[in-house]
């Protein structure tokens, strides 16, 4: 990222403004995913190539880049809004054969 970003009107935003906006967008994404617990991770993976678990991994990595150690389970709780085991028990449905086939076809390489 550059230290300065142009906004819609061509004015320069400083890093603090850019960071604040990006943080707000992340919080909004988490709120949206929380509102859409019906959307399964496998559907996100098949359609967009990422899921809640990916966000959790990215959270851990970003924290590490800032010199902050964040445990994967703590990151998952931040992203899911509850412990992962609870979310899984309450909201995760069994994947269909079509979902699994789509995931196998589109699975990103690690």
C-alpha positions as CSV (number, residue, x, y, z in Angstrom):
1,X,0.0,0.0,0.0
2,X,1.1,3.5,-0.7
3,X,1.3,6.0,2.2
4,X,-1.2,8.3,0.5
5,X,-4.3,7.4,-1.4
6,X,-6.6,9.5,-3.6
7,X,-10.2,9.6,-2.6
8,X,-13.1,9.9,-5.0
9,X,-12.7,13.6,-5.4
10,X,-9.0,13.4,-6.1
11,X,-7.9,14.6,-2.7
12,X,-5.1,12.8,-0.8
13,X,-6.0,10.7,2.2
14,X,-3.3,10.1,4.7
15,X,-2.4,6.6,6.0
16,X,-4.4,7.0,9.2
17,X,-7.5,7.9,7.2
18,X,-7.0,5.0,4.7
19,X,-6.4,2.6,7.6
20,X,-9.5,3.8,9.4
21,X,-11.6,3.4,6.3
22,X,-10.2,-0.1,5.6
23,X,-10.8,-1.1,9.2
24,X,-14.4,0.1,8.9
25,X,-14.9,-1.9,5.7
26,X,-13.5,-5.0,7.5
27,X,-15.9,-4.6,10.4
28,X,-18.8,-4.1,7.9
29,X,-17.7,-7.3,6.1
30,X,-17.7,-9.2,9.4
31,X,-21.1,-7.8,10.3
32,X,-22.5,-8.8,6.9
33,X,-21.2,-12.3,7.3
34,X,-22.6,-12.4,10.8
35,X,-26.0,-11.4,9.4
36,X,-25.7,-14.1,6.7
37,X,-24.9,-17.2,8.7
38,X,-27.0,-19.1,6.1
39,X,-24.1,-18.6,3.7
40,X,-21.9,-21.6,4.1
41,X,-18.1,-21.4,4.0
42,X,-18.0,-23.9,1.1
43,X,-20.3,-21.6,-0.9
44,X,-18.0,-18.6,-0.3
45,X,-15.0,-20.7,-1.3
46,X,-16.8,-21.9,-4.5
47,X,-18.0,-18.5,-5.5
48,X,-15.3,-16.2,-4.2
49,X,-12.2,-18.3,-3.4
50,X,-12.2,-17.3,0.3
51,X,-14.2,-18.0,3.4
52,X,-14.4,-17.1,7.0
53,X,-11.5,-19.4,7.8
54,X,-9.4,-17.6,5.2
55,X,-10.3,-14.3,6.8
56,X,-9.1,-15.7,10.1
57,X,-5.8,-16.8,8.7
58,X,-5.3,-13.4,7.1
59,X,-6.1,-11.8,10.4
60,X,-3.4,-13.9,12.1
61,X,-0.9,-13.0,9.3
62,X,-1.7,-9.3,9.5
63,X,-1.3,-9.3,13.2
64,X,2.0,-11.0,12.8
65,X,3.1,-8.3,10.3
66,X,2.4,-5.8,13.1
67,X,4.5,-7.8,15.6
68,X,1.4,-9.0,17.4
69,X,0.8,-12.6,18.1
70,X,-2.8,-13.7,17.6
71,X,-3.9,-17.3,18.0
72,X,-5.8,-18.8,15.1
73,X,-8.7,-19.8,17.4
74,X,-8.9,-16.2,18.7
75,X,-8.9,-14.9,15.2
76,X,-11.7,-17.3,14.2
77,X,-13.7,-16.1,17.2
78,X,-13.3,-12.5,16.0
79,X,-14.4,-13.4,12.5
80,X,-17.2,-15.8,13.4
81,X,-18.4,-13.7,16.4
82,X,-18.3,-16.7,18.6
83,X,-16.2,-19.8,19.2
84,X,-15.8,-21.7,15.9
85,X,-17.1,-24.9,17.5
86,X,-20.3,-23.1,18.5
87,X,-20.8,-21.6,15.1
88,X,-20.1,-25.0,13.4
89,X,-22.6,-26.7,15.7
90,X,-25.3,-24.1,15.2
91,X,-24.9,-23.0,11.6
92,X,-22.7,-25.2,9.5
93,X,-24.8,-27.6,7.3
94,X,-23.5,-30.8,5.7
95,X,-22.0,-30.0,2.3
96,X,-23.8,-31.4,-0.7
97,X,-22.2,-33.5,-3.3
98,X,-22.4,-30.5,-5.7
99,X,-20.7,-28.2,-3.2
100,X,-17.9,-30.7,-2.6
101,X,-17.4,-31.2,-6.3
102,X,-17.3,-27.5,-6.9
103,X,-14.8,-27.1,-4.0
104,X,-12.6,-29.9,-5.4
105,X,-12.6,-28.2,-8.9
106,X,-11.9,-24.7,-7.6
107,X,-9.8,-25.4,-4.5
108,X,-7.0,-22.9,-4.3
109,X,-3.4,-24.2,-4.0
110,X,-1.7,-23.5,-0.8
